[in-house]
Amino acid sequence: MFGLSELVIILIVVIAVIAVKKGPELVRSAGKSARILKAEARATQDPQPAPQVIPGEVVEPGERSRETGTA
């Protein structure tokens, strides 16, 4: 039938055919995953920005709001 060397050559040809069809898709997917991983790693290393305080009117509990007329 077939010897070991023939089977190895057939296996290499089959892998090459599959790689030609699926190769670009696999590389694209791996690149996208690497970009996501890098972005997440950068986000965990960057300190969170301090919340900005917006000056405004302080409404005490129980006071009625002048604009809406509600408590």
Summary of the structure (lengths in Angstrom):
residues: 71
radius of gyration: 31.4
end to end distance: 91.2
largest distance: 94.6
contacts: 94
relative contact order: 0.05
helix: 59%
strand: 0%
